[in-house]
Amino acid sequence: MIRALKHFRQDETGATSIEYGLIAAIISLVIIGGSGSIRSALWDLFNSILSNMASAA
């Protein structure tokens, strides 16, 4: 039993794929969370440009 536990502790197969999965999940959460604020900022920027162009014409 102790030998099996030592082997389990030292076994690292699949650890890299799990780490890549966690990294991908974190990146996707950041993208999803930031998309609303980015969309709002772009909307404000384009509205500002549009109003400046309309007042210049």
C-alpha positions, 0 to 999 in steps of 0.5 A: 500500500505504501509503495502504491502511494509513493508511486501515485505521488511521483507519477506526473503523467497528465500533469502538463495537460491539466496545467494547460487546461487550467491556463486556458480556463483562466484566460477564457474567464478573463476574456469573457469578464473583460469583454463588456468593459472593452465593448463599452469603451469602444462604444464611447470612443466611436460615439466621441469620434462621431460627434466630433466629426458631426460638429466639424462638418 
